[in-house]
Amino acid sequence: MKIIITIILFGFHSLVFAQDDLMKMATDSNETQVKNSTFKATRIINGHSVETVGKNNMDFKISHRFDQINRGFSDFFGLDAATNRLGLEYGLSNGVMIGIGRSSYEKNYDFFGKYRLMRQSTGRNSYPVSISAFTGYSLRTVKSTPELSASDRSSYTGQLLVAKKFGELFSLQLSPTIIYRNRPDKLNDAKSVLATGIGGRVKITKRTSINGEYNYVFPGQINEDYSNNLSFSYDIETGGHVFQLLFTNSFGMVERQFITETEGSWANGDIHFGFNITRTFSFDKRVKK
Amino acid sequence: MKSLILIGTLIIFNIISVYNQSNIYKSKKSLVTFFSKAPLEDIEAKNEKAISLLNVNNNEIVVRIPIKQFMFRNKLMEEHFNENYMESERFPYATFKGKINEKVDFSNPGNLNISATGILNVHGVNKKRTLNGVLTVIDSEIQLKTKFDILLADHKISIPRLVFNKIAEQIEVNTFFSYSTQVKQ
């Protein structure tokens, strides 16, 4: 027994000597490895992803949703008509971003903030998932009869975005959501609507991925004429731009519009082709002149 | 009891043999930057998390650079760099392991041009290189500055066809290390 222990210890001893290698000593016990690129853009497709814009970076977003594909050939499968949203997003720090947007659909203005609570990482600070909190306000300005007060045209959104990247190729996100509309369009609709988004990303090549997103509204809150939002996209990233080519059943691109007021249904072929283009600019200090 | 003593002695001996290396200096401060001229936006990044160790007895030197810790001005470019060029999930570190060719008196203050020959590993690909630098000894502190070029093709880093901002084939890398802490005695 003793001999065995001795042999083992001598074994360890020589092992330790073998590790007497400078490279093995060049480690940092404080190192934290963050999982990057859970999603490529600040949106999965319509809904917000866990990602934020980098510090002193500004994203300019151009989004289009064309009309329904089932309009047929006379409307060129929906391409004759489109709604757009122009947005600006700015990173105050690597964990806090703010943004504004203007949609042609309902002439809607939206303002929002997103804050990273934790980032999936390993090492000294190890977290299994990434979590961000999202809050948004949106205001419709399209004329209506009867005319409505600003407060009646307002809605508020709160979301907790929880995402995990499994390996290199697959990311999944769950987004519990509450939307408060001061005055829903349909009389019997609930003012505050609970929903949850689920979204995923599968990388196909180094720079492209397929995304899917479904926003489930818990039953009994909104009119039966509305559908849940379902979207698929193909993302291409080029180092300065992210292009998302997508299919969705919603015209609107703001939470109230696509989560609680989606009129199209995939089953009926009410599918909109669309795209999001993101261009990133940096206002951060140069490393060297 | 006897075996316990034996075990104890061996463990202590082990610990001593690992830590009794006053001839090894570890970097306390480091800065690695790289730069590449590009048509629309210059590609540049800095990394303050690199570690280097220097054995003043046998001139051995190692450097270990965590790729993910390169900070870019443009975060999308940073992701692009990690995902498309360096594949940092698969190859999280760039390393250099080599020996300083010149005879150096590390206790003698002053500047000295030196070169080190060894293996540079970037993107998982080894390449034998001789890198030049300036070694500065200030009392108890040793500083090392190097500047060298990396050819992307040498390390099988391919440039994607569809990119918005094309990176140059050759990247200029600057490193600075300040060694002062001797590894525990």
Interface residues (C-beta under 8 A of the other chain):
Chain A: M1 K2 I5 T6 L9 F10 F12 H13 V16 F17 Q19 D20 L22 M23 M25 A26 T27 D28 E31 Q33 V34 N36 S37 K40 V53 G54 K55 N56 N57 G91 N94 E168 K206 R207 I236 E237 T238 G239 G240 H241 V242 T280 F281 S282 D284 K285 R286 V287 K288
Chain B: K2 S3 L6 I7 L10 I11 F13 N14 S17 V18 Q21 I24 K26 T33 F35 L40 E41 D42 E44 A45 K46 K49 I51 S52 L53 N55 E60 I61 V62 V63 R64 P66 K68 F72 R73 N74 K75 L76 M77 E78 E79 H80 N82 E83 N84 E87 S88 E89 R90 P92 T95 K97 P160 L162 V163 F164 N165 V183
